[in-house]
Every structure is written in structure tokens, then in C-alpha cells.
């Protein structure tokens, strides 16, 4: 299944902030977690993730530090800030409204999707 890029873009910020709310992480690990959470149905790329992380950092929603892994590789680690936690809470509230509205529409739908014509 291909997920429309508008939906990917709309969900990217809350996904990244949600992942970072669980703890500090670095780019590749975030990509892997999105892949795992979506059961392989969302394949993000570096070119999509890093501009988002940089934007979130400019907004003050995440902070970053360079760390050296056990293997000697330098990685930029990202951590959610208090501002990021507030932004995440706001996004969660927004998504709850959208999800509830969609659920109501889809449960009451009588068009092609409800009849299996999609």
C-alpha cells in the first residue's frame, strides 16, 4: 500500500515527537522505528526525516547532541524538549478530533468504501 504524501507529511511531526517522547534517539533509529510501527507500510527516507528534525530543532521542539557510538561512529542524538511535549499534546488533541470524525463518517458511510467498491 502506498500512503499519500500529504498524509505522510501531516503525520510526520506527531510521529517523530511521539517517538522522541519515549526517549532520546538518532536519525536511523527513528527511521527504523517508523518502519516497525507501521509494519513496513511507511518507508521514510533520510531526505524526508532530517529536514523535519532540523525544523523541529529550529522551533525549539527538539534539542540535539553529538555522541560517539560503541563502534566509534558519531551520531546526532535528538531529545524532545518541554516545548516539543506541549506541541505533541496539541497534535494529539488535533489528531483525536480528526480520527473521531473519520471514524464516524466511515462507520456511517453508504458510498463505495462502505460497499467494498474501493
URCOR-V102625 format. One record per residue. N is the residue number from 1. RES is the residue in three letters. SS is DSSP state (H for helix, E for strand, C for the rest). OMEGA is omega as a letter, one per 20 degrees, with the letter a starting at -180 (NA if undefined). BURIAL is 1 if it has 24 or more other C-alpha atoms within 12 Angstrom, else 0. Layout:
((N;RES;SS;OMEGA;BURIAL) (N;RES;SS;OMEGA;BURIAL))
This chain:
((1;UNK;C;r;0) (2;UNK;C;r;0) (3;UNK;C;a;0) (4;UNK;C;a;0) (5;UNK;H;r;0) (6;UNK;H;r;0) (7;UNK;H;r;0) (8;UNK;H;a;1) (9;UNK;H;a;0) (10;UNK;H;a;0) (11;UNK;H;a;1) (12;UNK;H;a;1) (13;UNK;H;r;1) (14;UNK;H;r;1) (15;UNK;H;a;1) (16;UNK;H;r;1) (17;UNK;H;r;1) (18;UNK;H;r;1) (19;UNK;H;a;1) (20;UNK;H;r;1) (21;UNK;H;r;1) (22;UNK;C;r;0) (23;UNK;C;a;0) (24;UNK;C;r;1) (25;UNK;E;r;1) (26;UNK;E;a;1) (27;UNK;H;a;1) (28;UNK;H;r;0) (29;UNK;H;r;1) (30;UNK;H;r;1) (31;UNK;H;r;1) (32;UNK;H;a;1) (33;UNK;H;r;1) (34;UNK;H;r;1) (35;UNK;H;a;0) (36;UNK;H;a;0) (37;UNK;H;a;0) (38;UNK;C;a;0) (39;UNK;C;r;0) (40;UNK;C;a;0) (41;UNK;C;r;0) (42;UNK;C;a;1) (43;UNK;C;r;1) (44;UNK;C;r;1) (45;UNK;C;r;0) (46;UNK;H;a;0) (47;UNK;H;r;0) (48;UNK;H;a;0) (49;UNK;H;a;1) (50;UNK;H;r;1) (51;UNK;H;r;0) (52;UNK;H;r;1) (53;UNK;H;r;1) (54;UNK;H;r;1) (55;UNK;H;r;0) (56;UNK;H;r;1) (57;UNK;H;r;1) (58;UNK;H;r;0) (59;UNK;C;a;0) (60;UNK;C;a;0) (61;UNK;C;r;1) (62;UNK;E;r;1) (63;UNK;E;a;1) (64;UNK;E;r;1) (65;UNK;E;r;0) (66;UNK;E;r;0) (67;UNK;E;r;0) (68;UNK;E;r;0) (69;UNK;C;r;0) (70;UNK;C;r;0) (71;UNK;C;r;0) (72;UNK;C;a;0) (73;UNK;C;r;0) (74;UNK;E;r;0) (75;UNK;E;r;0) (76;UNK;E;a;1) (77;UNK;E;a;1) (78;UNK;E;a;1) (79;UNK;E;r;1) (80;UNK;E;r;1) (81;UNK;C;r;1) (82;UNK;H;r;0) (83;UNK;H;r;0) (84;UNK;H;r;1) (85;UNK;H;r;1) (86;UNK;H;r;0) (87;UNK;H;r;1) (88;UNK;H;r;1) (89;UNK;H;r;0) (90;UNK;H;r;0) (91;UNK;H;r;1) (92;UNK;H;r;0) (93;UNK;H;r;0) (94;UNK;H;a;0) (95;UNK;H;r;0) (96;UNK;H;r;0) (97;UNK;H;a;0) (98;UNK;H;a;0) (99;UNK;H;r;0) (100;UNK;H;r;0) (101;UNK;H;r;0) (102;UNK;H;r;0) (103;UNK;H;r;0) (104;UNK;H;r;0) (105;UNK;H;a;0) (106;UNK;H;r;0) (107;UNK;H;a;0) (108;UNK;H;a;0) (109;UNK;C;r;0) (110;UNK;C;a;0) (111;UNK;C;a;0) (112;UNK;C;a;0) (113;UNK;C;a;0) (114;UNK;C;a;0) (115;UNK;C;r;0) (116;UNK;C;a;0) (117;UNK;C;a;0) (118;UNK;C;NA;0))
